[in-house]
């Protein structure tokens, strides 16, 4: 009977670790998006804002 419990516990542990790994991967994923202002980026001077 102890062997059956250990097998069940092993399955449960494997499943929890698999779910935990995928959740951590999704949380720590870095998404890189190109800036829509890539061509116009730079220093904004007050004189050029009104012009």
Jmol script that loads the backbone (N, CA, C; Angstrom):
load data "model"
ATOM      1  N   UNK A   1       0.813  -1.198   0.000  1.00  0.00           N
ATOM      2  CA  UNK A   1       0.000   0.000   0.000  1.00  0.00           C
ATOM      3  C   UNK A   1       0.859   1.266   0.000  1.00  0.00           C
ATOM      4  N   UNK A   2       1.984   1.211   0.645  1.00  0.00           N
ATOM      5  CA  UNK A   2       2.861   2.382   0.673  1.00  0.00           C
ATOM      6  C   UNK A   2       3.422   2.687  -0.708  1.00  0.00           C
ATOM      7  N   UNK A   3       3.623   1.656  -1.508  1.00  0.00           N
ATOM      8  CA  UNK A   3       4.153   1.877  -2.857  1.00  0.00           C
ATOM      9  C   UNK A   3       3.163   2.656  -3.702  1.00  0.00           C
ATOM     10  N   UNK A   4       1.881   2.340  -3.582  1.00  0.00           N
ATOM     11  CA  UNK A   4       0.848   3.036  -4.341  1.00  0.00           C
ATOM     12  C   UNK A   4       0.786   4.506  -3.947  1.00  0.00           C
ATOM     13  N   UNK A   5       0.901   4.775  -2.643  1.00  0.00           N
ATOM     14  CA  UNK A   5       0.885   6.158  -2.180  1.00  0.00           C
ATOM     15  C   UNK A   5       2.083   6.919  -2.726  1.00  0.00           C
ATOM     16  N   UNK A   6       3.235   6.285  -2.712  1.00  0.00           N
ATOM     17  CA  UNK A   6       4.432   6.950  -3.222  1.00  0.00           C
ATOM     18  C   UNK A   6       4.302   7.234  -4.717  1.00  0.00           C
ATOM     19  N   UNK A   7       3.713   6.314  -5.451  1.00  0.00           N
ATOM     20  CA  UNK A   7       3.523   6.541  -6.879  1.00  0.00           C
ATOM     21  C   UNK A   7       2.570   7.705  -7.122  1.00  0.00           C
ATOM     22  N   UNK A   8       1.489   7.750  -6.348  1.00  0.00           N
ATOM     23  CA  UNK A   8       0.536   8.856  -6.477  1.00  0.00           C
ATOM     24  C   UNK A   8       1.200  10.181  -6.124  1.00  0.00           C
ATOM     25  N   UNK A   9       1.968  10.168  -5.035  1.00  0.00           N
ATOM     26  CA  UNK A   9       2.654  11.385  -4.598  1.00  0.00           C
ATOM     27  C   UNK A   9       3.660  11.831  -5.651  1.00  0.00           C
ATOM     28  N   UNK A  10       4.353  10.877  -6.246  1.00  0.00           N
ATOM     29  CA  UNK A  10       5.325  11.196  -7.282  1.00  0.00           C
ATOM     30  C   UNK A  10       4.640  11.832  -8.488  1.00  0.00           C
ATOM     31  N   UNK A  11       3.506  11.277  -8.909  1.00  0.00           N
ATOM     32  CA  UNK A  11       2.753  11.854 -10.028  1.00  0.00           C
ATOM     33  C   UNK A  11       2.301  13.268  -9.715  1.00  0.00           C
ATOM     34  N   UNK A  12       1.799  13.450  -8.497  1.00  0.00           N
ATOM     35  CA  UNK A  12       1.312  14.769  -8.089  1.00  0.00           C
ATOM     36  C   UNK A  12       2.460  15.781  -8.060  1.00  0.00           C
ATOM     37  N   UNK A  13       3.600  15.380  -7.515  1.00  0.00           N
ATOM     38  CA  UNK A  13       4.752  16.285  -7.453  1.00  0.00           C
ATOM     39  C   UNK A  13       5.230  16.665  -8.845  1.00  0.00           C
ATOM     40  N   UNK A  14       5.257  15.689  -9.745  1.00  0.00           N
ATOM     41  CA  UNK A  14       5.691  15.977 -11.110  1.00  0.00           C
ATOM     42  C   UNK A  14       4.736  16.958 -11.778  1.00  0.00           C
ATOM     43  N   UNK A  15       3.464  16.767 -11.559  1.00  0.00           N
ATOM     44  CA  UNK A  15       2.479  17.648 -12.180  1.00  0.00           C
ATOM     45  C   UNK A  15       2.594  19.066 -11.628  1.00  0.00           C
ATOM     46  N   UNK A  16       2.740  19.197 -10.296  1.00  0.00           N
ATOM     47  CA  UNK A  16       2.875  20.524  -9.703  1.00  0.00           C
ATOM     48  C   UNK A  16       4.139  21.223 -10.171  1.00  0.00           C
ATOM     49  N   UNK A  17       5.241  20.488 -10.276  1.00  0.00           N
ATOM     50  CA  UNK A  17       6.474  21.126 -10.739  1.00  0.00           C
ATOM     51  C   UNK A  17       6.358  21.531 -12.201  1.00  0.00           C
ATOM     52  N   UNK A  18       5.670  20.735 -13.012  1.00  0.00           N
ATOM     53  CA  UNK A  18       5.485  21.096 -14.420  1.00  0.00           C
ATOM     54  C   UNK A  18       4.664  22.379 -14.540  1.00  0.00           C
ATOM     55  N   UNK A  19       3.582  22.458 -13.768  1.00  0.00           N
ATOM     56  CA  UNK A  19       2.736  23.655 -13.802  1.00  0.00           C
ATOM     57  C   UNK A  19       3.503  24.861 -13.280  1.00  0.00           C
ATOM     58  N   UNK A  20       4.268  24.664 -12.204  1.00  0.00           N
ATOM     59  CA  UNK A  20       5.035  25.771 -11.615  1.00  0.00           C
ATOM     60  C   UNK A  20       6.079  26.286 -12.597  1.00  0.00           C
ATOM     61  N   UNK A  21       6.748  25.384 -13.288  1.00  0.00           N
ATOM     62  CA  UNK A  21       7.754  25.789 -14.273  1.00  0.00           C
ATOM     63  C   UNK A  21       7.137  26.610 -15.388  1.00  0.00           C
ATOM     64  N   UNK A  22       6.005  26.146 -15.911  1.00  0.00           N
ATOM     65  CA  UNK A  22       5.378  26.894 -17.003  1.00  0.00           C
ATOM     66  C   UNK A  22       4.890  28.254 -16.531  1.00  0.00           C
ATOM     67  N   UNK A  23       4.361  28.329 -15.314  1.00  0.00           N
ATOM     68  CA  UNK A  23       3.923  29.625 -14.787  1.00  0.00           C
ATOM     69  C   UNK A  23       5.094  30.570 -14.618  1.00  0.00           C
ATOM     70  N   UNK A  24       6.217  30.076 -14.110  1.00  0.00           N
ATOM     71  CA  UNK A  24       7.394  30.924 -13.938  1.00  0.00           C
ATOM     72  C   UNK A  24       7.934  31.391 -15.287  1.00  0.00           C
ATOM     73  N   UNK A  25       7.904  30.521 -16.284  1.00  0.00           N
ATOM     74  CA  UNK A  25       8.348  30.923 -17.617  1.00  0.00           C
ATOM     75  C   UNK A  25       7.465  32.031 -18.160  1.00  0.00           C
ATOM     76  N   UNK A  26       6.151  31.908 -17.967  1.00  0.00           N
ATOM     77  CA  UNK A  26       5.241  32.923 -18.482  1.00  0.00           C
ATOM     78  C   UNK A  26       5.388  34.251 -17.745  1.00  0.00           C
ATOM     79  N   UNK A  27       5.638  34.190 -16.447  1.00  0.00           N
ATOM     80  CA  UNK A  27       5.766  35.419 -15.668  1.00  0.00           C
ATOM     81  C   UNK A  27       7.061  36.149 -16.005  1.00  0.00           C
ATOM     82  N   UNK A  28       8.135  35.399 -16.204  1.00  0.00           N
ATOM     83  CA  UNK A  28       9.441  36.012 -16.421  1.00  0.00           C
ATOM     84  C   UNK A  28       9.755  36.276 -17.883  1.00  0.00           C
ATOM     85  N   UNK A  29       8.794  36.029 -18.767  1.00  0.00           N
ATOM     86  CA  UNK A  29       9.041  36.219 -20.187  1.00  0.00           C
ATOM     87  C   UNK A  29       9.152  37.704 -20.498  1.00  0.00           C
ATOM     88  N   UNK A  30      10.189  38.065 -21.254  1.00  0.00           N
ATOM     89  CA  UNK A  30      10.383  39.448 -21.666  1.00  0.00           C
ATOM     90  C   UNK A  30       9.860  39.590 -23.090  1.00  0.00           C
ATOM     91  N   UNK A  31       8.954  40.515 -23.294  1.00  0.00           N
ATOM     92  CA  UNK A  31       8.405  40.757 -24.610  1.00  0.00           C
ATOM     93  C   UNK A  31       9.025  42.047 -25.143  1.00  0.00           C
ATOM     94  N   UNK A  32       9.666  41.941 -26.288  1.00  0.00           N
ATOM     95  CA  UNK A  32      10.313  43.096 -26.890  1.00  0.00           C
ATOM     96  C   UNK A  32       9.461  43.602 -28.048  1.00  0.00           C
ATOM     97  N   UNK A  33       9.073  44.856 -27.964  1.00  0.00           N
ATOM     98  CA  UNK A  33       8.260  45.488 -28.991  1.00  0.00           C
ATOM     99  C   UNK A  33       9.023  46.701 -29.501  1.00  0.00           C
ATOM    100  N   UNK A  34       9.084  46.843 -30.817  1.00  0.00           N
ATOM    101  CA  UNK A  34       9.763  48.009 -31.374  1.00  0.00           C
ATOM    102  C   UNK A  34       8.949  49.261 -31.089  1.00  0.00           C
ATOM    103  N   UNK A  35       9.665  50.316 -30.827  1.00  0.00           N
ATOM    104  CA  UNK A  35       9.018  51.576 -30.509  1.00  0.00           C
ATOM    105  C   UNK A  35       8.385  52.187 -31.761  1.00  0.00           C
ATOM    106  N   UNK A  36       7.158  52.673 -31.661  1.00  0.00           N
ATOM    107  CA  UNK A  36       6.553  53.334 -32.826  1.00  0.00           C
ATOM    108  C   UNK A  36       7.189  54.691 -33.098  1.00  0.00           C
ATOM    109  N   UNK A  37       7.930  55.231 -32.137  1.00  0.00           N
ATOM    110  CA  UNK A  37       8.575  56.538 -32.270  1.00  0.00           C
ATOM    111  C   UNK A  37      10.061  56.398 -32.551  1.00  0.00           C
ATOM    112  N   UNK A  38      10.457  55.277 -33.152  1.00  0.00           N
ATOM    113  CA  UNK A  38      11.882  55.005 -33.365  1.00  0.00           C
ATOM    114  C   UNK A  38      12.523  56.079 -34.240  1.00  0.00           C
ATOM    115  N   UNK A  39      11.832  56.535 -35.295  1.00  0.00           N
ATOM    116  CA  UNK A  39      12.411  57.523 -36.204  1.00  0.00           C
ATOM    117  C   UNK A  39      12.420  58.917 -35.593  1.00  0.00           C
ATOM    118  N   UNK A  40      11.454  59.223 -34.748  1.00  0.00           N
ATOM    119  CA  UNK A  40      11.330  60.587 -34.217  1.00  0.00           C
ATOM    120  C   UNK A  40      11.854  60.704 -32.795  1.00  0.00           C
ATOM    121  N   UNK A  41      12.482  59.655 -32.270  1.00  0.00           N
ATOM    122  CA  UNK A  41      12.942  59.729 -30.887  1.00  0.00           C
ATOM    123  C   UNK A  41      14.182  60.614 -30.793  1.00  0.00           C
ATOM    124  N   UNK A  42      14.431  61.117 -29.649  1.00  0.00           N
ATOM    125  CA  UNK A  42      15.583  61.973 -29.412  1.00  0.00           C
ATOM    126  C   UNK A  42      15.247  62.981 -28.344  1.00  0.00           C
ATOM    127  N   UNK A  43      16.086  64.006 -28.254  1.00  0.00           N
ATOM    128  CA  UNK A  43      15.899  65.033 -27.238  1.00  0.00           C
ATOM    129  C   UNK A  43      14.848  66.020 -27.739  1.00  0.00           C
ATOM    130  N   UNK A  44      13.871  66.332 -26.922  1.00  0.00           N
ATOM    131  CA  UNK A  44      12.836  67.283 -27.270  1.00  0.00           C
ATOM    132  C   UNK A  44      13.198  68.616 -26.630  1.00  0.00           C
ATOM    133  N   UNK A  45      13.395  69.599 -27.477  1.00  0.00           N
ATOM    134  CA  UNK A  45      13.720  70.931 -26.981  1.00  0.00           C
ATOM    135  C   UNK A  45      12.451  71.770 -26.906  1.00  0.00           C
ATOM    136  N   UNK A  46      12.400  72.655 -25.936  1.00  0.00           N
ATOM    137  CA  UNK A  46      11.204  73.467 -25.741  1.00  0.00           C
ATOM    138  C   UNK A  46      10.946  74.384 -26.935  1.00  0.00           C
ATOM    139  N   UNK A  47      12.006  74.857 -27.602  1.00  0.00           N
ATOM    140  CA  UNK A  47      11.834  75.747 -28.742  1.00  0.00           C
ATOM    141  C   UNK A  47      11.151  75.032 -29.899  1.00  0.00           C
ATOM    142  N   UNK A  48      11.412  73.742 -30.068  1.00  0.00           N
ATOM    143  CA  UNK A  48      10.882  73.023 -31.211  1.00  0.00           C
ATOM    144  C   UNK A  48       9.469  72.512 -30.976  1.00  0.00           C
ATOM    145  N   UNK A  49       8.997  72.504 -29.727  1.00  0.00           N
ATOM    146  CA  UNK A  49       7.668  71.989 -29.431  1.00  0.00           C
ATOM    147  C   UNK A  49       6.598  72.910 -30.018  1.00  0.00           C
ATOM    148  N   UNK A  50       6.753  74.221 -29.887  1.00  0.00           N
ATOM    149  CA  UNK A  50       5.765  75.165 -30.370  1.00  0.00           C
ATOM    150  C   UNK A  50       5.844  75.401 -31.874  1.00  0.00           C
ATOM    151  N   UNK A  51       6.961  75.094 -32.466  1.00  0.00           N
ATOM    152  CA  UNK A  51       7.158  75.394 -33.898  1.00  0.00           C
ATOM    153  C   UNK A  51       6.452  74.407 -34.778  1.00  0.00           C
TER     154      UNK A  51
END
end "model"
wireframe off; spacefill off
backbone 0.3
color backbone group
